[in-house]
Amino acid sequence: MNIVKLTNYTPEIATRVRELLIQLSRSGKDHGEIPEAWFQDLITSPSHDMLLAIDDNGKIQGIATLSIIMGPIVRKIAYLEDFVTDSSMRGQGVGTLLWDAMLDWAREKSCTELNFTSGIGREAAWKFYQNKGATIYETNFFKKPL
């Protein structure tokens, strides 16, 4: 298993990322194709990356999408947006490889911490994060559609 940064778009990559995001979705809902422009924005951005866990056969078995958040109060923080391994690969170390690569990515970007959310009912994910030394904070998450 190799962890690599997404550097080019192909329809096959888009399809596989979509399949993995469906697995990540609590409802299992397919939100449709991910536009090529989204991938191109991600690839060219200096503040965002997608890490891919690729097996020896070239199949993407996991992804992690990371961003940098900056501000005078929050400093420079890595934010984990999407993190999923294929359900058939869970428990085989793919998540740990991606996790370690995410931490390396954040350190290379001079971030001071990694922040992320995890939805209610994701007890297995919470246990994984806690086993990796992450701390759960009591907070409320808000969003406002634009």
N, C-alpha and C positions, 0 to 999 in steps of 0.2 A: 504494500500500500504506500503510495506517495501522496504528499500534500503539495499542491501547486497553486499558484495564484492564477486566476482567470485572466488571460491576456488576449484572447481572441474569441469572436462570436462564431458559432456554427448553429444551424437549426437543430442538430443533434444535441448540442449542449443545452440549448433552450428547452427542448423537450424533456431532457433528463432533470434539469433544475425544476421545471414545472411539476414533474412526477414527484420529486422529493418534497416540494412545497405542499402538494396535496396531502402527503403523509403528515406533514407538520400541522396542517390545518386541523383544528379541533373538530370541525364538522366533516372533514374529508372532502370539502367542496372544491371543485375545480373552478378557478376564476378566469380561465381562458389562457390563451397564449400570452407570453411575456414579450412585449415588443422588442425588436432588435435595438431600437434606440435606447431602451433602458440598459441593456447590456453594454452598449457603446459608451453611454454616460458613466457607467460603473468602471469600465476598463480604462477610460481616459482620466478619471478623477484622481487627484493626488490625495484625497481624503477618504476614499472608499475602496474597498476591495472585496472580492469573493474568493475564498479558499475552497479548493476542491480536493476531496479525498478520492483518489483514482486507484483502482485495483490493478493487478498485473495483466488483466485482460483489457484495460483501457476504459472500464466502466466507472462512471462517477458513483461512488457509494455514500457520499456525504458532502454537505456544503456548510459554509459559514460566511455570512455577509457582515462586514465590519465597517464602521464609520468612525471618524474622529469628531468629537464635540469639543469646542473651545469656548472659553469665557474667562473673564478675570476672577470669577469666584470658583468655577468648576475646574479651572486649569485646563489641561489637555487630557481628555479621557477617551478611551476606546469604547464604542458602543456596539454591542452585538445585536444585530437585527434578526437574522435568521440563522438557526443552527439545527441541522437535522442529519441523521444517518439513516440509510435505508433500513426499513424494519427487519429485513432478512439478515442484516449485518450487526444488529445491536448485540452488545455483550461480547463483541469480538475485537474491541480495542480501537475501532474507527473513531469513535467520539473522543477518546483520549488523545489520539494523534491530532485530530482537529483542534482540540482544546489547547494542547501544547503549542501548536502552530499559531493559534490566535494570540496566545500570550507573547510569543516571540514577535509577532506582527506588531502588537501594541508597544512592546519595549523598543522595537526598531523605530517606531514613530514617536518615541519619547513620551508616551502616555504614562500617567501615574496610576491608573486603575482601569479595570474592565467593568462596565455596567451593562445590565441587561434585565429584561423582564421575563417571567415565565408564568403562564396562565394557571388558574385554579384547575386542579385535577391532574396536574402533571407531576405526580409524586415521584415517578421514576426519574424524571429530569431533575427535580429538586434534590433528590438523593445524590445523583451524579454531581451536581454543582457543589453540594455540601462536602462530598468526598474530595472534591478538588480544592477545597478551602474557601469557597465563596460564602458570603454571609447574606442572609435574608434580612432585608430592612422592612420595617412596618411603614408602609406608605400607601398613598392612593395614586393611581395612575389616571390621568385625565387625557382626553383627546377632543379636539374640536375640528370637525370637517370644514374644509375651506372650499 
